[in-house]
């Protein structure tokens, strides 16, 4: 492993100026004496230990500046606010592709109904982009300062970061000088690099792919030889003879020349629509199936599986190497913190034979470390158990094994009932079998909906009678509400809300209740005027308008004149 070897030098062997891995400032802690500056130097040692422990927690390299101002800048750079700002900047510069010219952000993708996209004025997206580039420039400057020029020269990612920024800024200047009418924007091709450079997972994936290329290339060469051999053999086998009918012309179309034959066998190798390649020749002569069977067995079942096995093996090997590197970084960071906290010189300047870390000093460090409260509290509790006995190096390392343990969330205690009947009901409705019953009822609800959808598949939505389905849905919703109340009774309100599944079920029940009060149980009896059903019936009546006879006006007037409660004003 290249990286662990680079960090395996003696931790306190020599200063940074001598080329070792001991960060500058650690030798200060070895020579702290009683004097005016002793308190300031010890505060610096505490800050260094805090940073080393945070590096160990996050699996970061400890090869950075360790003076007081650099430590403050380092912690600020890796703070949540700064890292989230950097992540938002990366998202923003990648999102510009949706609104820049030519923009693809339209209401619909159908070219028949798609209106012209909104063209942003020149300089608007460029202003946002230059702000993002300035943030990246500040990010690169901080990294270069913290890790030093020597590290900057050796890190290809940082050098690529610099090149991408310079090219982007030059291309941005050209765009403004041409008033956004440049034929090509090179900086758009470099934007994904900003995401790659700031993502350790992306870097590891690309590095693993790079390490897998030699083995993949060997199998790729075997696949190429396999394709070329069967391509030439297929041309000799299928391209000869006369074209008697349309079936022969279809068969010869796949093996007419070298490019067509190679493409056809490549389709057959990937099993993408392969019957089109095999069936015409197989229909001509069944013996031709031997050719396709041998080709598929060697190519798809052997070589392609061999390629998959190589990729899996390489990724698995790199995963183990990455885990080993992460473990090394954690151990190195914690060891550095131990050396800083235990490096107090005796009265005569000699190093103690059995150095250790005082628990009160370690508690002071842990209180300033950025760590989740559960792990921090567990570690501080273990440190307090030592009393005033200094921690050895082995004990110090074992203390940080607490970080590898997952935190089990404890749910609030259930309410206590005095009545035996309530206690039995609480046990029944709080048992996980009650959850299984709820899942079974939800499955029955889903099946009922699917059954009605199948039965009404050939019925227009306006003609469907959803009365029975509505009744069933009401029954299921009432059960969901009853289940919610019973779980609250058994677990308590806080206990019910402590389960994410219960919160989801409760929100879904509230939404279903909102639909329940809008359902009209009498809507299936008589369609009202203005509803889709009434509109559909009136539309059907118009189909028979030519057959029906219109009443005459005199007849209508005569009928109205005999109305007992109506007096016409004529």
Secondary structure, DSSP 8 states (H G I E B T S, - for coil): -HHHHHT-S-TTSS-GGGTSSS-TTHHHHHT--SSTTHHHHHHHHHHHHHHHHHHHHTT----S--SHHHHHHHHHHTSHHHHHHHHHHHHHHHHGGGTSSS----S-S-TTT--------TTHHHHHHHHHHHHHHHHHHHHHHHHHHHHHHH-HHHHHHHHHHHHHHHHHHHHHHTTT--S--THHHHHHHHHHHT-HHHHHHHHHHHHHHHHHHHHHHHHHHHHHHHHHHHHHHHS-S---SHHHHHHHHTTSSHHHHHHHHHHHHTTSSTHHHHHHHHHH-GGGHHHHHHHHIIIIIIIHHHHHHHHHHHHHHHHHHHHHHHHHHHHHHHHHHHHHHH----TTS---SS--B-HHHHHHHHHHS---HHHHHHHHHHHHTTTT--B-HHHHHHHGGGGGS-------------SHHHHHHHHHHTSHHHHHHHHHHHHHHHHHHHHHHHHTTTS-GGG---HHHHHHHHHHHHHHHHHHHHHHHHH-HHHHHTSHHHHHHHHHHHHHHHHHTT--TTTTT---TTSHHHHHHHHHHHTTTTTS----HHHHHHHHHT-TT-----
